């Protein structure tokens, strides 16, 4: 009992960091044998997936119904869309610049095959239509968070437009359910150190040996880009909110570790919303922006797409001009925004992009061998970018409210 009490008093972030270090050591020492602990990690990941959807539904409706009016929702949505598209474009520029400097594709043998299906580039109109479910219950079963977000947003706006008394009752009911979901998340997080240790040990044991081969420079390029994006997020948060680098990364450490180990943006939503709470972001903002970001904000995917594009061009000896670069960024934004609806994720998106440019698809089979290792870092910056954007928009909303209150007081 004494040991349990001492363990319970240790801050969760310290336990998660220790679990990550232990997981890396176990994976490095045991190698493939470390995959024996994978079921424990999958159990923790399944618990997070289980609670993610009900958490999103009740928090999103509770948050929107707590707004002053539908115009507030439109203002928050407009700001976060600008941020998400802007940072994804920057991530692709960062990837292009790093790959141009480090030249990971020079002398790279185009080995490997890609046997997957190559789809077509969706139009903006098709992407928008894909956000609306024909059956909300089917969307829930399929885990289509993007469609669930749209429906819950409409319900939240509907609550906003109700008369005062029913609006207050419904808003309070969803607020109470939101508190309940937070308690359930707290229970699940008790298993976080053990689940994270198992997931990291499994990943390092299974893929660690592949990072020192011919694609080592490509992997280094991806993780250098991830570091640059982390610094960009912290800088933007400081410029717009005056929250220092230390506080931001200390608060965000739990979502960084969780998303890195689980490789799932949607499963990390509960943790990301808790991080936003600690950064003083109103739930009416985070309950909308974080689930939305988990679906459309794919900075990690954009970064990697740009790096593989330049890598392939270098491998086949093709020079990249400005017009081609602009085309790649535009296509990348379209593909990453709608990637929630595309099976097999980033590798399929990469195949679509390369085929549209006339590049050989063999490179997809080559990078697929280390994709799982890169995916950990890609997911981490996706989630960290969601948190940074949510923090910036949330603090802007708080400033607007304070200005309105001061103006009202002066008028009185």
C-alpha positions in Angstrom: 0.0 0.0 0.0 2.9 2.4 0.8 4.4 1.8 -2.6 1.0 2.4 -4.3 0.6 5.7 -2.5 4.0 6.8 -3.5 3.4 5.8 -7.1 0.1 7.5 -7.1 1.7 10.8 -6.0 4.1 10.9 -8.9 2.8 13.3 -11.6 1.5 11.4 -14.6 3.8 13.1 -17.1 6.9 11.8 -15.2 5.4 8.3 -15.2 4.7 8.5 -19.0 8.3 9.7 -19.7 9.7 6.9 -17.6 7.5 4.4 -19.4 8.7 5.7 -22.8 12.3 5.3 -21.8 11.8 1.9 -20.4 9.9 0.9 -23.5 12.8 2.1 -25.8 15.3 0.1 -23.7 13.2 -3.1 -23.7 12.7 -2.8 -27.5 16.4 -2.2 -28.1 17.5 -5.1 -25.8 14.9 -7.7 -26.7 14.4 -6.9 -30.3 11.7 -8.9 -32.0 10.9 -10.6 -28.6 9.6 -7.3 -27.3 6.5 -7.8 -29.4 5.3 -10.2 -26.7 4.0 -7.1 -24.8 2.0 -5.8 -27.7 -1.4 -7.1 -26.3 -1.0 -4.8 -23.3 -0.4 -1.8 -25.6 -3.4 -2.7 -27.8 -5.6 -3.0 -24.7 -4.7 0.6 -23.7 -5.2 1.8 -27.3 -8.6 0.1 -27.5 -9.7 1.8 -24.3 -8.8 5.2 -25.7 -10.6 4.5 -29.0 -13.7 3.3 -26.9 -14.0 6.6 -25.1 -12.9 8.9 -27.9 -16.2 9.0 -29.8 -18.6 9.6 -26.9 -16.2 12.2 -25.5 -16.2 14.0 -28.8 -20.0 13.9 -29.1 -20.9 15.2 -25.6 -18.0 17.8 -25.5 -18.6 19.2 -28.9 -22.4 19.7 -28.3 -21.7 21.0 -24.8 -19.0 23.4 -26.1 -21.0 24.8 -29.0 -24.2 25.2 -26.9 -22.2 27.2 -24.3 -21.4 29.8 -27.0 -23.1 33.2 -27.1 -24.5 32.8 -30.6 -24.0 31.0 -33.9 -21.7 33.8 -35.0 -19.2 32.8 -32.3 -19.1 29.3 -33.8 -18.4 30.7 -37.3 -15.6 32.9 -36.0 -13.9 30.1 -34.1 -14.3 27.8 -37.2 -12.9 30.4 -39.6 -9.8 31.0 -37.5 -9.0 27.3 -36.9 -9.4 26.4 -40.6 -7.0 29.2 -41.6 -4.5 27.9 -39.0 -4.8 24.2 -40.0 -4.4 24.9 -43.8 -1.6 27.4 -43.1 0.5 25.1 -41.0 0.1 22.1 -43.3 1.3 24.3 -46.2 4.3 25.4 -44.1 5.0 21.8 -43.2 5.2 20.9 -46.9 7.6 23.8 -47.5 9.8 22.7 -44.6 9.9 19.2 -45.9 10.8 20.4 -49.4 13.6 22.7 -48.0 15.1 20.0 -45.8 15.0 17.3 -48.6 16.6 19.8 -51.0 19.5 20.5 -48.5 20.0 16.9 -47.2 19.4 15.2 -50.6 18.2 11.8 -49.2 17.3 10.6 -52.7 20.8 10.9 -54.2 22.1 7.4 -55.2 19.0 5.8 -53.7 18.2 2.5 -55.5 14.5 2.4 -56.5 13.8 -1.1 -55.1 10.6 -2.5 -53.7 7.1 -2.7 -55.2 3.8 -1.1 -54.5 0.8 -3.4 -55.0 -1.9 -1.1 -53.5 -4.7 0.5 -55.3 -4.0 4.0 -56.7 -7.1 6.2 -56.4 -8.0 9.5 -57.9 -7.4 13.0 -56.5 -10.7 14.1 -54.9 -12.1 17.5 -55.8 -12.8 20.1 -53.1 -16.5 19.5 -53.7 -16.2 15.7 -53.2 -14.2 16.3 -50.0 -17.0 18.6 -48.7 -19.7 16.1 -49.6 -17.7 13.4 -47.9 -18.0 15.3 -44.6 -21.8 14.8 -44.5 -23.0 11.3 -43.5 -26.0 9.6 -45.1 -26.4 7.8 -41.8 -25.0 9.2 -38.6 -25.1 5.8 -36.8 -23.1 4.2 -39.7 -20.6 7.1 -39.3 -20.3 6.2 -35.6 -19.8 2.5 -36.4 -17.2 3.3 -39.0 -15.3 5.7 -36.7 -15.8 8.6 -39.2 -15.0 11.4 -36.7 -15.1 14.0 -39.5 -18.7 13.2 -40.2 -19.6 13.0 -36.5 -18.1 16.4 -35.9 -20.3 17.9 -38.6 -23.5 16.4 -37.2 -22.6 17.4 -33.6 -21.8 20.9 -34.7 -25.2 21.2 -36.4 -26.9 19.8 -33.2 -24.9 22.3 -31.1 -25.9 25.2 -33.3 -29.6 24.0 -33.1 -29.3 24.1 -29.3 -28.0 27.7 -29.5 -31.1 28.7 -31.4 -33.6 27.3 -28.9 -35.5 29.4 -26.5 -33.8 30.3 -23.2 -35.1 27.5 -20.9 -34.8 24.4 -23.1 -31.4 25.7 -24.3 -30.2 26.0 -20.6 -31.5 22.5 -19.8 -29.9 20.8 -22.7 -26.6 22.8 -22.4 -26.4 21.8 -18.7 -27.2 18.1 -19.5 -24.4 17.9 -22.1 -22.1 19.7 -19.7 -22.8 17.1 -17.0 -22.1 14.3 -19.5 -18.8 16.0 -20.4 -17.8 15.9 -16.8 -18.7 12.2 -16.6 -16.6 11.4 -19.7 -13.6 13.3 -18.2 -13.8 11.1 -15.1 -13.8 7.9 -17.4 -10.8 9.3 -19.2 -9.1 9.7 -15.8 -9.7 6.1 -15.0 -8.3 4.9 -18.4 -5.2 7.2 -18.0 -4.2 5.1 -14.9 -3.1 2.5 -17.4 -1.2 5.0 -19.6 2.3 4.3 -18.3 2.0 0.5 -18.8 0.2 0.9 -22.2 2.8 3.4 -23.5 5.7 1.2 -22.3 4.3 -1.8 -24.2 3.5 0.2 -27.4 7.0 1.8 -27.5 8.8 -1.5 -26.8 6.8 -3.3 -29.5 7.6 -0.5 -32.1 11.3 -0.3 -31.3 11.7 -4.1 -31.2 9.9 -4.5 -34.5 11.2 -1.6 -36.6 14.3 -0.4 -34.9 16.7 -2.4 -37.0 15.4 -0.8 -40.2 16.4 2.8 -39.4 20.1 2.3 -40.2 19.7 1.1 -43.8 19.6 3.0 -47.1 16.8 5.2 -45.9 18.6 6.5 -42.8 19.0 9.9 -44.3 15.3 10.0 -45.3 14.3 9.1 -41.7 16.6 11.8 -40.3 15.1 14.3 -42.7 11.6 13.5 -41.5 12.5 13.8 -37.8 14.4 17.0 -38.4 11.3 18.4 -40.0 9.2 17.2 -37.1 11.6 19.1 -34.7 11.3 22.2 -36.8 7.5 22.0 -36.7 7.5 21.5 -32.9 9.5 24.7 -32.6 7.2 26.5 -35.0 4.1 25.6 -32.9 5.8 26.8 -29.7 6.8 30.0 -31.4 3.3 30.7 -32.7 1.8 29.9 -29.3 4.2 32.3 -27.6 3.6 35.1 -30.1 -0.2 34.9 -29.9 -0.7 33.9 -26.2 2.6 34.7 -24.4 2.8 31.2 -23.1 6.5 30.3 -22.9 8.2 27.3 -24.5 8.7 25.6 -21.2 5.1 25.7 -20.1 3.8 24.7 -23.5 6.0 21.7 -23.9 5.6 20.6 -20.3 1.9 20.7 -20.7 1.9 19.1 -24.1 4.3 16.3 -23.1 1.5 13.9 -22.3 -0.1 14.3 -25.7 3.3 14.1 -27.4 4.1 10.8 -25.7 0.6 9.3 -26.1 0.3 10.2 -29.8 3.9 9.1 -30.5 3.3 5.6 -28.9 -0.3 5.0 -30.2 0.2 6.5 -33.8 -3.5 7.5 -33.6 -4.8 11.1 -33.7 -8.3 10.1 -32.9 -7.4 7.9 -30.0 -5.4 10.8 -28.5 -8.3 13.2 -28.6 -9.1 12.7 -24.8 -5.5 13.5 -23.8 -5.3 16.5 -26.1 -8.4 18.0 -24.7 -7.0 17.6 -21.2 -3.8 19.4 -22.3 -5.9 22.2 -23.7 -7.7 22.6 -20.3 -4.3 23.0 -18.6 -3.4 25.7 -21.1 -6.6 27.6 -20.1 -8.4 27.0 -23.3 -12.3 27.2 -23.0 -13.9 23.8 -23.6 -16.3 25.5 -26.0 -13.3 26.0 -28.3 -11.2 22.8 -27.7 -14.3 20.5 -28.0 -14.6 21.6 -31.6 -11.1 22.4 -32.8 -9.3 19.3 -31.5 -11.7 16.6 -33.0 -11.8 18.6 -36.2 -8.0 18.8 -36.3 -7.7 15.1 -35.7 -9.4 14.6 -39.1 -8.2 17.5 -41.3 -4.9 18.8 -39.8 -2.2 16.5 -41.2 1.0 18.4 -40.9 3.0 15.2 -40.4 1.6 13.8 -43.6 2.2 17.0 -45.6 5.8 17.1 -44.3 6.5 13.5 -45.3 4.7 13.8 -48.7 7.0 16.8 -49.6 10.1 14.9 -48.5 9.3 11.8 -50.5 8.4 13.9 -53.5 11.8 15.6 -53.5 13.5 12.3 -52.6 12.0 10.6 -55.7 12.9 13.5 -57.9 16.5 13.2 -56.8 16.5 9.4 -57.2 15.4 9.6 -60.8 17.4 12.7 -61.6 14.5 15.2 -62.2 14.8 18.8 -61.3 12.0 20.4 -59.4 10.8 23.8 -60.6 8.6 26.3 -58.8 5.4 25.4 -60.8 5.7 21.8 -59.9 6.4 22.6 -56.2 3.2 24.8 -56.1 1.2 21.9 -57.7 2.5 19.5 -55.1 1.6 21.8 -52.2 -2.0 22.3 -53.6 -2.5 18.6 -54.2 -1.0 17.8 -50.8 -3.5 20.1 -49.1 -6.4 18.5 -50.9 -5.2 14.9 -50.2 -4.3 15.4 -46.5 -7.6 17.2 -45.8 -9.6 14.3 -47.1 -7.3 11.6 -45.9 -9.7 10.6 -43.2 -11.8 8.9 -45.8 -9.0 7.2 -47.7 -8.1 3.6 -46.5 -4.5 2.8 -45.7 -3.7 6.4 -45.0 -0.5 8.2 -46.0 0.9 5.5 -48.3 -2.2 5.6 -50.6 -2.0 9.4 -50.6 1.6 9.2 -51.5 0.9 6.8 -54.4 -1.9 9.2 -55.7 0.4 12.2 -55.6 3.4 10.4 -57.3 1.2 9.0 -60.1 -0.3 12.4 -60.8 3.2 13.7 -61.3 4.3 10.8 -63.4 6.9 9.6 -60.8 7.6 5.8 -60.3 5.5 4.2 -57.6 8.4 1.8 -56.5 9.4 4.4 -54.0 6.2 3.8 -52.1 7.2 0.2 -51.5 10.6 1.4 -50.4 9.5 3.9 -47.8 6.7 1.6 -46.6 9.3 -0.5 -44.8 10.0 2.4 -42.4 6.6 4.1 -42.5 5.6 2.7 -39.1 8.7 4.3 -37.5 8.0 7.7 -39.2 4.3 7.5 -38.4 5.0 7.8 -34.7 6.6 11.2 -35.2 4.1 12.3 -37.8 1.1 11.6 -35.5 2.8 13.5 -32.7 3.1 16.7 -34.7 -0.4 16.3 -36.0 -1.7 16.3 -32.4 0.7 18.9 -31.2 -0.3 21.1 -34.1 -4.0 20.6 -33.1 -3.1 21.7 -29.5 -1.2 24.7 -30.6 -3.9 26.0 -32.9 -6.6 25.3 -30.3 -4.5 27.3 -27.7 -4.1 30.3 -30.1 -7.8 30.3 -31.1 -9.0 29.7 -27.5 -6.9 32.6 -26.1 -8.1 34.9 -28.9 -11.7 34.1 -28.0 -11.0 34.8 -24.3 -9.5 38.2 -25.2 -12.6 39.0 -27.3 -14.9 38.1 -24.4 -12.9 40.3 -22.0 -13.0 43.2 -24.4 -16.8 42.8 -24.8 -17.1 42.8 -21.0 -15.0 45.9 -20.6 -17.0 47.7 -23.3 -20.3 46.7 -21.7 -19.1 48.0 -18.3 -18.1 51.3 -19.7 -21.4 51.6 -21.5 -23.3 51.0 -18.3 
